[in-house]
Amino acid sequence: MGTKTMRAVRVHAFGGPEQLVYEEVPRPAAGPGEVLVRVHAAGVNPVDRYARQGFTVLPEPQRPQWPLPYVPGSDVSGVIVETGAGVTGWRAGDEVFGLVRFPGRSSAYAEYVVSPAGSLARKPAALGHAEAAAVPMAGLTAYQYLFEHVEVRGGDTVLVNGAAGGVGHFAVQLARTAGAGRVVAVASGRHETFLLGLGADRFLDYTRTPVEEAVRDVDVLIDAVGGPDGHRLLPVMRRGGRIGAVFPGEYHAERAADRSLTTGVWQVRPSGEQLAELARLADSGGLRIAVEEVYPLAGAARAHARADRGHLQGKIVLAVAPA
């Protein structure tokens, strides 16, 4: 393999994890305003799996049309090896992490990836590349929901449904930073010690306790589960509360309106600035990153098969370059 090629994972046909093929592909080059990153680790996100399946989770008119073949992935941690014209503030050798070209085909499951310079931040010194690669999409989603969209206020009670997963475990921690007075974490029983250790005031095992019967007066619901049964959580909400649905859910609009509840679902966007804030929190000990499992890049199919089974504690990551 020469300098014009690299190893990457590509999808040649939509379907199951077996469609992820580890192979040699052309190596990209940085254009104006871009940097070329030698990828050390790449995060695995739900959207990677949805894309691999042809976005069948969405109604057909809403499905993006991605030409085949393509390299999946958007979360990276690595080292800059080349800067394009007009790039200032970055140089070869800088360790960085970021959410690359999302939404869209960003090509992070590879040895090298090109990123807009503004989408990156310096890798937290306290984190290895595998942990750093677990942060961008999930961490930015939690950050943007809590600080921009539902806007947690001082003293708010925040309930995080699906608290042990990627977005959920960041939301539990960032709710405090955003000013929450009380954080309630909902997940299955094996995650209790983990979530209480992240700072949750109360843990609820949804397999044993119906959440809608056990909690009241919630100001903000971060729902990382969503789905057709999302409305069952309406009774936990205080009148005038805010629901941030990480995954779209059915919240019975008329019932929600009767209680003056607001609901919304927003798409995460890249932000080097916000990633720098998450890096600061990680370096100060105010943010812990959970990695369920690490697979080699060549094992991307196995990583997706594990992710398809769900019930993760944190994120799955692909190790690309040696640490």
One Martini backbone bead per residue (centre of mass of N, CA, C, O) as a GRO file, in nm:
protein
  323
    1MET     BB    1   0.092   0.038   0.026
    2GLY     BB    2   0.064   0.361  -0.049
    3THR     BB    3   0.021   0.712  -0.027
    4LYS     BB    4  -0.258   0.683  -0.213
    5THR     BB    5  -0.344   0.484   0.013
    6MET     BB    6  -0.583   0.294   0.221
    7ARG     BB    7  -0.754   0.186   0.497
    8ALA     BB    8  -1.102   0.073   0.494
    9VAL     BB    9  -1.456   0.109   0.531
   10ARG     BB   10  -1.717  -0.031   0.325
   11VAL     BB   11  -2.026   0.025   0.148
   12HIS     BB   12  -2.192  -0.166  -0.121
   13ALA     BB   13  -2.450  -0.258   0.054
   14PHE     BB   14  -2.742  -0.273   0.191
   15GLY     BB   15  -2.758  -0.379   0.551
   16GLY     BB   16  -2.578  -0.560   0.730
   17PRO     BB   17  -2.271  -0.594   0.880
   18GLU     BB   18  -2.155  -0.755   0.625
   19GLN     BB   19  -2.128  -0.477   0.448
   20LEU     BB   20  -1.856  -0.440   0.592
   21VAL     BB   21  -1.557  -0.348   0.415
   22TYR     BB   22  -1.220  -0.429   0.421
   23GLU     BB   23  -1.007  -0.192   0.241
   24GLU     BB   24  -0.867  -0.047  -0.036
   25VAL     BB   25  -0.821   0.311  -0.076
   26PRO     BB   26  -0.826   0.622  -0.137
   27ARG     BB   27  -0.644   0.896  -0.043
   28PRO     BB   28  -0.688   1.187   0.094
   29ALA     BB   29  -0.702   1.551   0.065
   30ALA     BB   30  -0.646   1.867   0.154
   31GLY     BB   31  -0.823   2.149   0.142
   32PRO     BB   32  -0.956   2.431   0.176
   33GLY     BB   33  -1.000   2.452   0.525
   34GLU     BB   34  -0.840   2.184   0.572
   35VAL     BB   35  -0.770   1.858   0.722
   36LEU     BB   36  -0.547   1.589   0.777
   37VAL     BB   37  -0.623   1.281   0.944
   38ARG     BB   38  -0.486   1.055   1.157
   39VAL     BB   39  -0.649   0.784   1.256
   40HIS     BB   40  -0.697   0.627   1.580
   41ALA     BB   41  -1.017   0.678   1.620
   42ALA     BB   42  -1.367   0.556   1.595
   43GLY     BB   43  -1.690   0.618   1.624
   44VAL     BB   44  -2.000   0.458   1.707
   45ASN     BB   45  -2.318   0.520   1.558
   46PRO     BB   46  -2.643   0.492   1.488
   47VAL     BB   47  -2.627   0.631   1.204
   48ASP     BB   48  -2.437   0.420   1.082
   49ARG     BB   49  -2.654   0.194   1.084
   50TYR     BB   50  -2.875   0.334   0.924
   51ALA     BB   51  -2.709   0.373   0.667
   52ARG     BB   52  -2.642   0.072   0.617
   53GLN     BB   53  -2.972   0.020   0.584
   54GLY     BB   54  -3.093   0.279   0.425
   55PHE     BB   55  -3.286   0.431   0.626
   56THR     BB   56  -3.541   0.244   0.728
   57VAL     BB   57  -3.630   0.417   0.987
   58LEU     BB   58  -3.746   0.591   0.765
   59PRO     BB   59  -3.937   0.740   0.575
   60GLU     BB   60  -3.898   0.728   0.245
   61PRO     BB   61  -3.902   1.046   0.181
   62GLN     BB   62  -3.656   1.088   0.417
   63ARG     BB   63  -3.435   0.939   0.268
   64PRO     BB   64  -3.127   0.931   0.209
   65GLN     BB   65  -2.907   0.946  -0.083
   66TRP     BB   66  -2.649   0.708  -0.099
   67PRO     BB   67  -2.390   0.643  -0.265
   68LEU     BB   68  -2.221   0.372  -0.401
   69PRO     BB   69  -1.972   0.359  -0.223
   70TYR     BB   70  -1.901   0.398   0.141
   71VAL     BB   71  -1.770   0.572   0.423
   72PRO     BB   72  -1.820   0.561   0.741
   73GLY     BB   73  -1.841   0.805   0.973
   74SER     BB   74  -1.768   1.099   1.225
   75ASP     BB   75  -1.583   0.999   1.465
   76VAL     BB   76  -1.271   1.147   1.583
   77SER     BB   77  -0.923   1.053   1.659
   78GLY     BB   78  -0.605   1.236   1.615
   79VAL     BB   79  -0.359   1.341   1.363
   80ILE     BB   80  -0.215   1.588   1.205
   81VAL     BB   81  -0.062   1.589   0.856
   82GLU     BB   82  -0.243   1.819   0.706
   83THR     BB   83  -0.278   2.143   0.551
   84GLY     BB   84  -0.468   2.370   0.411
   85ALA     BB   85  -0.562   2.635   0.270
   86GLY     BB   86  -0.610   2.885   0.524
   87VAL     BB   87  -0.497   2.743   0.772
   88THR     BB   88  -0.535   2.819   1.116
   89GLY     BB   89  -0.419   2.677   1.433
   90TRP     BB   90  -0.293   2.441   1.264
   91ARG     BB   91  -0.073   2.145   1.279
   92ALA     BB   92   0.140   1.922   1.245
   93GLY     BB   93   0.079   1.697   1.533
   94ASP     BB   94  -0.195   1.753   1.620
   95GLU     BB   95  -0.429   1.671   1.860
   96VAL     BB   96  -0.758   1.548   1.768
   97PHE     BB   97  -1.121   1.612   1.767
   98GLY     BB   98  -1.441   1.508   1.594
   99LEU     BB   99  -1.712   1.621   1.389
  100VAL     BB  100  -1.746   1.499   1.056
  101ARG     BB  101  -1.953   1.599   0.821
  102PHE     BB  102  -2.225   1.671   0.978
  103PRO     BB  103  -2.426   1.586   0.767
  104GLY     BB  104  -2.300   1.297   0.605
  105ARG     BB  105  -2.017   1.186   0.426
  106SER     BB  106  -1.719   1.142   0.629
  107SER     BB  107  -1.513   0.891   0.654
  108ALA     BB  108  -1.393   0.755   0.949
  109TYR     BB  109  -1.344   0.447   0.854
  110ALA     BB  110  -1.015   0.528   0.862
  111GLU     BB  111  -0.683   0.629   0.838
  112TYR     BB  112  -0.811   0.879   0.681
  113VAL     BB  113  -0.929   1.228   0.722
  114VAL     BB  114  -1.132   1.492   0.621
  115SER     BB  115  -1.151   1.826   0.776
  116PRO     BB  116  -1.282   2.081   0.896
  117ALA     BB  117  -1.117   2.289   1.103
  118GLY     BB  118  -1.380   2.386   1.285
  119SER     BB  119  -1.456   2.075   1.390
  120LEU     BB  120  -1.213   2.097   1.582
  121ALA     BB  121  -1.024   1.977   1.868
  122ARG     BB  122  -0.840   1.932   2.126
  123LYS     BB  123  -0.730   1.678   2.278
  124PRO     BB  124  -0.763   1.547   2.565
  125ALA     BB  125  -0.513   1.474   2.786
  126ALA     BB  126  -0.690   1.260   2.967
  127LEU     BB  127  -0.727   1.116   2.686
  128GLY     BB  128  -0.763   0.882   2.480
  129HIS     BB  129  -0.856   0.809   2.165
  130ALA     BB  130  -1.098   0.627   2.231
  131GLU     BB  131  -1.242   0.828   2.418
  132ALA     BB  132  -1.250   1.074   2.226
  133ALA     BB  133  -1.420   0.923   1.997
  134ALA     BB  134  -1.683   0.909   2.199
  135VAL     BB  135  -1.778   1.221   2.204
  136PRO     BB  136  -1.889   1.410   1.975
  137MET     BB  137  -2.190   1.337   1.912
  138ALA     BB  138  -2.294   1.280   2.200
  139GLY     BB  139  -2.181   1.530   2.345
  140LEU     BB  140  -2.309   1.748   2.160
  141THR     BB  141  -2.598   1.666   2.196
  142ALA     BB  142  -2.619   1.714   2.499
  143TYR     BB  143  -2.522   2.006   2.499
  144GLN     BB  144  -2.736   2.130   2.301
  145TYR     BB  145  -2.985   2.049   2.454
  146LEU     BB  146  -2.920   2.183   2.739
  147PHE     BB  147  -2.814   2.483   2.634
  148GLU     BB  148  -3.016   2.544   2.368
  149HIS     BB  149  -3.304   2.399   2.378
  150VAL     BB  150  -3.411   2.341   2.686
  151GLU     BB  151  -3.271   2.507   2.894
  152VAL     BB  152  -3.140   2.475   3.169
  153ARG     BB  153  -3.225   2.556   3.501
  154GLY     BB  154  -3.201   2.650   3.803
  155GLY     BB  155  -3.314   2.356   3.978
  156ASP     BB  156  -3.380   2.153   3.788
  157THR     BB  157  -3.551   1.867   3.688
  158VAL     BB  158  -3.380   1.585   3.544
  159LEU     BB  159  -3.463   1.344   3.294
  160VAL     BB  160  -3.297   1.040   3.186
  161ASN     BB  161  -3.363   0.847   2.905
  162GLY     BB  162  -3.117   0.639   2.849
  163ALA     BB  163  -2.851   0.694   3.045
  164ALA     BB  164  -2.615   0.475   2.948
  165GLY     BB  165  -2.558   0.587   2.693
  166GLY     BB  166  -2.414   0.806   2.505
  167VAL     BB  167  -2.596   1.057   2.557
  168GLY     BB  168  -2.694   0.993   2.846
  169HIS     BB  169  -2.416   1.006   3.008
  170PHE     BB  170  -2.376   1.304   2.935
  171ALA     BB  171  -2.641   1.428   3.041
  172VAL     BB  172  -2.606   1.367   3.338
  173GLN     BB  173  -2.350   1.549   3.368
  174LEU     BB  174  -2.442   1.821   3.215
  175ALA     BB  175  -2.682   1.901   3.391
  176ARG     BB  176  -2.511   2.027   3.610
  177THR     BB  177  -2.367   2.241   3.437
  178ALA     BB  178  -2.663   2.364   3.356
  179GLY     BB  179  -2.819   2.362   3.671
  180ALA     BB  180  -2.920   2.125   3.803
  181GLY     BB  181  -3.073   1.994   4.102
  182ARG     BB  182  -3.187   1.720   3.958
  183VAL     BB  183  -3.106   1.370   3.875
  184VAL     BB  184  -3.267   1.130   3.664
  185ALA     BB  185  -3.202   0.783   3.601
  186VAL     BB  186  -3.275   0.571   3.313
  187ALA     BB  187  -3.240   0.211   3.334
  188SER     BB  188  -3.094  -0.067   3.368
  189GLY     BB  189  -2.969  -0.235   3.644
  190ARG     BB  190  -2.655  -0.258   3.557
  191HIS     BB  191  -2.628   0.084   3.573
  192GLU     BB  192  -2.642   0.203   3.859
  193THR     BB  193  -2.351   0.254   3.958
  194PHE     BB  194  -2.261   0.419   3.717
  195LEU     BB  195  -2.474   0.658   3.742
  196LEU     BB  196  -2.419   0.740   4.032
  197GLY     BB  197  -2.114   0.800   3.965
  198LEU     BB  198  -2.203   1.049   3.765
  199GLY     BB  199  -2.449   1.203   3.962
  200ALA     BB  200  -2.700   1.075   4.019
  201ASP     BB  201  -2.971   1.092   4.246
  202ARG     BB  202  -3.146   0.887   4.069
  203PHE     BB  203  -3.251   0.547   4.016
  204LEU     BB  204  -3.417   0.367   3.739
  205ASP     BB  205  -3.560   0.052   3.677
  206TYR     BB  206  -3.759  -0.019   3.407
  207THR     BB  207  -3.792  -0.339   3.465
  208ARG     BB  208  -3.934  -0.271   3.765
  209THR     BB  209  -4.019   0.044   3.715
  210PRO     BB  210  -4.258   0.261   3.646
  211VAL     BB  211  -4.187   0.577   3.577
  212GLU     BB  212  -4.483   0.707   3.569
  213GLU     BB  213  -4.517   0.613   3.891
  214ALA     BB  214  -4.230   0.741   4.033
  215VAL     BB  215  -4.255   1.032   3.890
  216ARG     BB  216  -4.234   1.393   3.946
  217ASP     BB  217  -4.172   1.715   3.854
  218VAL     BB  218  -4.049   1.753   3.568
  219ASP     BB  219  -3.879   1.984   3.364
  220VAL     BB  220  -3.671   1.778   3.215
  221LEU     BB  221  -3.660   1.574   2.915
  222ILE     BB  222  -3.427   1.326   2.817
  223ASP     BB  223  -3.492   1.130   2.522
  224ALA     BB  224  -3.304   0.835   2.419
  225VAL     BB  225  -3.561   0.659   2.301
  226GLY     BB  226  -3.851   0.701   2.236
  227GLY     BB  227  -4.101   0.643   2.029
  228PRO     BB  228  -4.433   0.523   2.060
  229ASP     BB  229  -4.395   0.542   2.403
  230GLY     BB  230  -4.326   0.836   2.498
  231HIS     BB  231  -4.607   0.926   2.636
  232ARG     BB  232  -4.571   0.772   2.914
  233LEU     BB  233  -4.398   1.034   3.038
  234LEU     BB  234  -4.595   1.272   3.087
  235PRO     BB  235  -4.663   1.239   3.404
  236VAL     BB  236  -4.370   1.347   3.502
  237MET     BB  237  -4.450   1.630   3.422
  238ARG     BB  238  -4.442   1.949   3.448
  239ARG     BB  239  -4.592   2.220   3.400
  240GLY     BB  240  -4.407   2.352   3.130
  241GLY     BB  241  -4.230   2.152   3.022
  242ARG     BB  242  -3.935   1.990   2.870
  243ILE     BB  243  -3.878   1.807   2.558
  244GLY     BB  244  -3.597   1.605   2.456
  245ALA     BB  245  -3.565   1.430   2.151
  246VAL     BB  246  -3.326   1.231   2.027
  247PHE     BB  247  -3.558   1.045   1.954
  248PRO     BB  248  -3.828   1.005   1.805
  249GLY     BB  249  -4.161   1.067   1.939
  250GLU     BB  250  -4.473   0.989   2.097
  251TYR     BB  251  -4.657   1.273   2.269
  252HIS     BB  252  -4.928   1.366   2.229
  253ALA     BB  253  -4.993   1.675   2.149
  254GLU     BB  254  -5.257   1.738   2.306
  255ARG     BB  255  -5.164   1.652   2.587
  256ALA     BB  256  -4.918   1.835   2.598
  257ALA     BB  257  -5.072   2.105   2.556
  258ASP     BB  258  -5.253   2.085   2.814
  259ARG     BB  259  -4.955   2.107   2.982
  260SER     BB  260  -4.749   2.300   2.840
  261LEU     BB  261  -4.570   2.128   2.657
  262THR     BB  262  -4.251   2.092   2.515
  263THR     BB  263  -4.129   1.974   2.194
  264GLY     BB  264  -3.814   1.825   2.061
  265VAL     BB  265  -3.603   1.779   1.761
  266TRP     BB  266  -3.245   1.765   1.704
  267GLN     BB  267  -2.962   1.833   1.515
  268VAL     BB  268  -2.653   1.784   1.518
  269ARG     BB  269  -2.351   1.986   1.529
  270PRO     BB  270  -2.066   2.105   1.455
  271SER     BB  271  -1.812   2.206   1.724
  272GLY     BB  272  -1.517   2.319   1.831
  273GLU     BB  273  -1.598   2.490   2.075
  274GLN     BB  274  -1.763   2.273   2.232
  275LEU     BB  275  -1.539   2.063   2.240
  276ALA     BB  276  -1.349   2.234   2.413
  277GLU     BB  277  -1.537   2.224   2.660
  278LEU     BB  278  -1.538   1.918   2.692
  279ALA     BB  279  -1.233   1.897   2.729
  280ARG     BB  280  -1.217   2.065   2.986
  281LEU     BB  281  -1.395   1.877   3.155
  282ALA     BB  282  -1.221   1.624   3.125
  283ASP     BB  283  -0.952   1.751   3.244
  284SER     BB  284  -1.108   1.831   3.529
  285GLY     BB  285  -1.320   1.575   3.593
  286GLY     BB  286  -1.631   1.657   3.477
  287LEU     BB  287  -1.585   1.413   3.254
  288ARG     BB  288  -1.699   1.098   3.165
  289ILE     BB  289  -1.596   0.816   2.960
  290ALA     BB  290  -1.773   0.557   2.799
  291VAL     BB  291  -1.649   0.225   2.702
  292GLU     BB  292  -1.757  -0.076   2.608
  293GLU     BB  293  -1.595  -0.118   2.320
  294VAL     BB  294  -1.307  -0.238   2.127
  295TYR     BB  295  -1.232  -0.233   1.779
  296PRO     BB  296  -1.110  -0.304   1.500
  297LEU     BB  297  -1.143  -0.191   1.191
  298ALA     BB  298  -1.176  -0.488   1.072
  299GLY     BB  299  -1.426  -0.514   1.306
  300ALA     BB  300  -1.688  -0.349   1.224
  301ALA     BB  301  -1.903  -0.573   1.202
  302ARG     BB  302  -1.889  -0.653   1.502
  303ALA     BB  303  -1.960  -0.375   1.614
  304HIS     BB  304  -2.244  -0.358   1.484
  305ALA     BB  305  -2.361  -0.614   1.607
  306ARG     BB  306  -2.341  -0.510   1.895
  307ALA     BB  307  -2.507  -0.250   1.859
  308ASP     BB  308  -2.772  -0.393   1.765
  309ARG     BB  309  -2.824  -0.513   2.065
  310GLY     BB  310  -2.760  -0.311   2.270
  311HIS     BB  311  -2.716  -0.211   2.592
  312LEU     BB  312  -2.520   0.022   2.650
  313GLN     BB  313  -2.209   0.155   2.799
  314GLY     BB  314  -2.191   0.385   2.602
  315LYS     BB  315  -1.938   0.319   2.368
  316ILE     BB  316  -1.825   0.238   2.045
  317VAL     BB  317  -1.492   0.153   1.915
  318LEU     BB  318  -1.239   0.218   1.672
  319ALA     BB  319  -0.926   0.093   1.607
  320VAL     BB  320  -0.671   0.216   1.392
  321ALA     BB  321  -0.426   0.323   1.539
  322PRO     BB  322  -0.174   0.318   1.724
  323ALA     BB  323  -0.120   0.446   2.049
   0.00000   0.00000   0.00000
